[in-house]
């Protein structure tokens, strides 16, 4: 798997990366369903999401480094460690938000990450264009419409909404760290190493705050395994691949599709409200992404 460099990605690579981003958004969008069905506390489910993914990630990393044409991956870098720390922050608050507010609200607030990515992209030497900012504004507006009917002031959901905002900060910083790490190493290696950091930190959090490790049902076990394989290996893996070919700012906008996927899953499985306004919001998000699309290879 190729690494990112200063050389622009070919159009074919950029197209594949865009498809990977869309699939990544769908894989991450279903994770709130698994969180609710896990049968363990939010910190423990966050730990299992990453820990159970480690065997598959190890195999992926080994396959990448054994390829004859694969460049030598450097040793551990600060960006790889930072990605693991920031993803810990992301999951810590994300799993709390999934339990304390609606799936649609939690996902919309979490997908505010592009705001932080665009504000900080200059720190990693990437330019944010006017079309990206326009696309961001349209996506944010579409996201607000998407959850508009379910967004009411409710004291019992306020903390969950705030957890969603904190999630967006962690996820935005994670985006930037992975983008930097992809300049030197392939996706599987980065995800394997950063996930080691995340699982260690979340394991300590779960031990200190919950210390209840066994799901109450077989369905909970299945939910944890699915979350690890689909949402982490699939969702985060595809995201890490795409960030080797597309800018962090544009990639973060495509992840707004996660809000659409989560709203659909919430409607199908938990019967959360979804109607005409949500459809309009979803279309606005798609339009915002189209507006912000790279006019030339990223």
C-alpha positions in Angstrom: 0.0 0.0 0.0 1.5 3.3 -1.0 2.3 6.1 1.4 1.5 9.7 1.0 4.2 12.1 -0.2 4.6 15.5 -1.7 3.7 14.1 -5.1 0.0 14.6 -6.0 -2.0 11.4 -6.1 -3.1 10.2 -9.5 -6.8 10.6 -10.3 -7.4 6.9 -10.1 -5.8 6.8 -6.6 -7.9 9.8 -5.5 -11.1 8.1 -6.9 -10.4 4.9 -5.0 -9.6 6.9 -1.8 -13.0 8.7 -2.2 -14.8 5.4 -2.4 -12.9 4.2 0.7 -14.0 7.3 2.6 -17.6 6.7 1.7 -17.4 3.1 2.9 -15.6 4.3 6.0 -18.4 6.7 6.9 -21.0 3.9 6.6 -18.9 1.5 8.7 -18.4 4.1 11.4 -22.0 5.2 11.2 -23.3 1.9 12.5 -21.1 1.9 15.5 -23.7 3.6 17.8 -25.9 0.6 17.3 -23.2 -1.8 18.5 -22.5 0.5 21.5 -26.1 0.3 22.6 -26.2 -3.5 22.2 -22.8 -4.3 23.7 -24.0 -5.2 27.2 -21.0 -3.5 28.9 -20.2 0.0 30.0 -19.3 2.7 27.5 -15.6 2.7 28.4 -15.3 -1.1 28.3 -17.1 -1.2 24.9 -14.7 1.5 23.6 -11.8 -0.7 24.8 -13.1 -3.8 23.2 -13.7 -2.0 19.9 -10.0 -1.4 19.5 -8.6 -4.4 21.5 -10.5 -7.0 19.6 -9.4 -5.5 16.3 -5.7 -5.9 17.1 -5.2 -9.4 15.6 -6.7 -8.3 12.2 -4.7 -5.1 12.3 -1.5 -7.0 13.0 -2.1 -9.3 10.0 -2.7 -6.2 7.8 0.4 -4.5 9.0 2.5 -7.7 8.4 1.2 -8.1 4.9 2.0 -4.5 4.1 5.6 -4.7 5.3 6.3 -8.1 3.6 5.3 -6.9 0.1 8.3 -6.8 -2.2 7.5 -3.3 -3.4 6.6 -1.9 0.0 8.7 1.0 1.3 10.3 0.5 4.7 8.1 1.8 7.4 9.9 3.9 9.9 9.9 3.1 13.6 7.4 4.6 15.9 6.8 8.3 15.2 5.2 11.1 17.3 2.3 11.3 14.8 1.5 7.6 15.3 1.5 7.9 19.1 -0.6 11.1 18.8 -3.1 9.4 16.6 -3.6 6.7 19.3 -4.0 9.4 22.1 -6.4 11.5 20.1 -8.5 8.4 19.1 -8.7 7.6 22.8 -10.2 11.0 23.5 -12.6 10.5 20.5 -13.8 7.1 21.7 -14.0 8.1 25.4 -16.5 10.8 24.7 -18.1 9.1 21.7 -19.3 6.1 23.5 -20.7 8.3 26.3 -22.6 10.4 23.8 -24.1 7.3 22.1 -25.7 6.4 25.4 -26.7 9.9 26.7 -28.3 11.4 23.6 -29.9 10.2 20.3 -27.8 8.4 17.7 -28.5 11.3 15.2 -27.4 14.0 17.7 -24.3 12.1 18.8 -23.2 11.5 15.3 -23.9 15.0 14.0 -21.9 16.6 16.8 -19.1 14.1 16.4 -18.9 14.9 12.7 -18.3 18.6 13.5 -14.6 17.4 13.4 -14.2 19.1 10.0 -14.4 22.5 11.7 -11.4 21.7 13.8 -9.6 20.0 10.9 -9.9 23.1 8.7 -9.0 25.5 11.5 -5.8 23.5 12.2 -4.8 22.2 8.7 -2.2 25.0 8.3 -0.4 23.5 11.3 0.4 20.4 9.2 1.2 22.5 6.1 -2.1 21.9 4.1 -4.1 24.7 2.5 -7.9 25.0 3.0 -9.6 26.4 -0.1 -12.7 28.7 -0.3 -14.6 25.9 -1.9 -13.8 23.6 1.1 -15.0 26.3 3.5 -18.2 26.7 1.4 -18.7 22.9 1.4 -18.2 22.9 5.2 -20.9 25.5 5.7 -23.3 23.6 3.5 -22.6 20.3 5.3 -23.0 21.9 8.7 -26.4 23.3 7.6 -27.4 20.0 6.1 -26.4 18.2 9.3 -28.5 20.6 11.4 -31.5 19.9 9.2 -30.9 16.2 9.4 -31.3 16.2 13.2 -33.5 19.3 13.4 -36.8 17.5 14.4 -35.1 15.6 17.2 -33.1 18.5 18.5 -34.9 19.9 21.5 -33.5 21.2 24.7 -33.7 18.4 27.1 -31.6 18.5 30.3 -31.3 14.7 30.3 -29.6 14.9 26.9 -27.5 18.0 27.4 -24.4 16.1 28.7 -24.7 13.6 25.9 -24.7 16.5 23.4 -21.6 18.0 25.1 -19.9 14.7 24.9 -20.6 14.7 21.2 -18.8 18.1 20.9 -15.8 16.8 22.8 -15.8 13.8 20.4 -15.5 16.1 17.4 -12.3 17.7 18.9 -10.7 14.4 19.5 -11.7 13.1 16.0 -10.5 16.3 14.3 -7.0 16.0 15.9 -7.0 12.3 15.0 -7.6 13.2 11.4 -4.6 15.5 11.4 -2.3 13.1 13.1 -3.1 10.2 10.7 -2.7 12.5 7.7 0.8 13.4 8.9 1.6 9.7 9.8 0.6 8.6 6.3 3.4 10.7 4.8 5.8 8.1 6.2 4.1 4.8 6.6 1.3 2.7 5.1 -2.3 2.6 6.6 -2.1 -0.8 8.3 1.1 -0.1 10.1 -0.3 3.3 11.4 -3.6 1.8 12.5 -1.9 -1.1 14.2 0.5 1.1 16.2 -2.0 3.8 17.0 -4.5 1.1 18.1 -2.0 -0.4 20.5 -1.8 3.0 22.2 -5.5 3.5 22.2 -6.3 0.0 23.6 -3.8 0.4 26.4 -5.2 3.8 27.4 -8.8 2.7 27.2 -8.1 -0.5 29.1 -6.8 1.6 32.0 -9.9 3.8 31.8 -12.3 0.9 31.8 -10.4 -0.8 34.7 -10.5 2.4 36.8 -14.1 3.5 36.1 -16.1 0.3 35.3 -14.1 -3.0 35.8 -17.0 -5.1 34.4 -15.6 -7.0 31.4 -18.1 -9.7 30.5 -21.2 -8.8 28.3 -24.5 -9.9 29.7 -25.7 -11.6 26.6 -24.3 -13.4 23.5 -25.7 -10.6 21.5 -23.4 -8.2 23.4 -20.4 -10.4 22.5 -21.5 -10.3 18.8 -22.0 -6.5 18.9 -18.4 -6.0 20.3 -16.9 -8.3 17.7 -18.9 -6.5 14.9 -17.8 -3.1 16.2 -14.2 -4.1 16.2 -14.2 -5.7 12.8 -16.6 -3.4 11.0 -16.3 0.0 12.6 -12.6 -0.1 13.6 -10.8 -2.3 11.2 -13.2 -1.4 8.3 -14.1 2.2 9.2 -10.8 3.5 10.6 -8.7 1.3 8.2 -10.4 2.8 5.1 -10.1 6.3 6.6 -6.3 5.8 7.2 -5.9 4.5 3.6 -7.8 7.5 2.1 -5.8 10.0 4.2 -2.7 8.9 2.2 -4.2 10.3 -1.0 -6.6 13.1 0.0 -6.2 16.2 2.1 -7.4 16.1 5.7 -9.8 18.9 5.2 -11.7 17.4 2.2 -11.6 13.9 3.8 -13.1 15.2 7.0 -16.1 16.6 5.0 -16.8 13.2 3.4 -17.2 11.8 7.0 -20.3 13.9 7.3 -21.9 11.0 5.5 -21.5 9.2 8.8 -24.4 11.4 10.1 -26.6 10.2 7.2 -25.7 6.5 7.8 -26.2 6.8 11.6 -29.6 8.5 11.1 -30.7 5.6 8.8 -29.5 3.0 11.2 -31.2 4.7 14.1 -34.5 4.8 12.1 -34.3 1.2 10.9 -33.2 -0.3 14.3 -34.4 2.0 17.0 -37.3 3.7 15.2 -35.8 7.2 15.7 -37.6 9.9 13.7 -36.6 10.3 10.1 -38.8 12.2 7.5 -38.7 14.8 4.8 -36.5 17.3 6.6 -33.9 14.6 7.3 -33.9 13.8 3.6 -33.3 17.4 2.7 -30.5 17.6 5.3 -28.9 14.5 3.8 -29.1 15.9 0.3 -27.5 19.2 1.5 -24.6 17.2 3.0 -24.1 15.5 -0.3 -24.2 18.8 -2.1 -21.6 20.3 0.3 -19.2 17.5 -0.3 -19.7 17.9 -4.1 -19.0 21.7 -3.8 -15.8 21.0 -1.8 -14.4 18.2 -4.1 -10.9 18.6 -5.3 -10.7 20.2 -8.8 -7.4 18.4 -9.3 -5.7 15.5 -7.7 -5.2 16.1 -3.9 
